[in-house]
Amino acid sequence: MGFLYTNRVRLGLAVLVLTGLGACASKDPSDLAFEEVPAEKLYAEGLVAMQSGDRKEANKKFEELDRQHPYSNFARQSMVLTAYTHYKSGQYTECISAAKRFITLFPGDEDVPYAYYLIGQSYFKQVLDVTRDQENAEKAMQAMNELIQRYPDSEYTKDARRKVRITMDQLAGKEMQIGRYYLERKEFIAAVNRFKVVVTDYQTTRQVEEALMRLAESYLALGIVHEAQTAVAVLGHNYPESKWYKIAYAMLKKDGVVPEVNKGSWMARLVGTN
């Protein structure tokens, strides 16, 4: 993220020097409402404000640039920096809005991958713990996946993949939290449905091991022994050293049965161990 900011600042300072704008910087900002200011001047002053840490002033300059010179290259470049300054200020809704506008107006620009990354980061920063609503986790994952799919070679893709793994685990954790709630209330069918989502939709997360054990527990409570056997067999095949496998195996043993893949089970079809 930092390289984009640094390059823009260097370019702005160069513009500032070449056009002699430093001498004009002391003008009353209120004058901007009554005179047309050159695009390069507004752009350079916005970058100077960014460098000094005055993000509010930077956004003011960039927004004025967009208003006065909406079709200039400077306005295009300032849109990305507007999104960035909103992000750094913790104004995530504004960042998302600015980044989406940039993508819509300039879909072929070289900074579009960065705009997608800012969107994903803004949602990611707002992800709450698993006891709360996970809408932002879903949106973060969607934005990062879009970046990965559209720009697989982007320098932001590696971190985007990491964020996708984190958000997937977060979403799986939410399903587990709800599933355990139903299990405690002995609402076994509802519990199965939640644990099933983890096994089918979030197979690469760390939540899968416990989900398989909880499926076995729920199926045994429902008297659906062959599904419980399959769940434990799949768990043992994929995670033989897991503590959850040991717990699940002990549950089956207590009921006088052993892990066994039932070919008619949905788990056998989706995960497969034979």
Secondary structure, DSSP 8 states (H G I E B T S, - for coil): -HHHHHHHHHHHHHHHHHHTGGGGTTS-GGGGGTS---HHHHHHHHHHHHHTT-HHHHHHHHHHHHHH-TTSHHHHHHHHHHHHHHHHTT-HHHHHHHHHHHHHH-TT-TTHHHHHHHHHHHHHTT---TTS--HHHHHHHHHHHHHHHH-TTSTTHHHHHHHHHHHHHHHHHHHHHHHHHHHHTT-HHHHHHHHHHHHHH-TTSTTHHHHHHHHHHHHHHHT-HHHHHHHHHHHHHH-TT-HHHHHHHHHHHHTT------TTSHHHHHT---
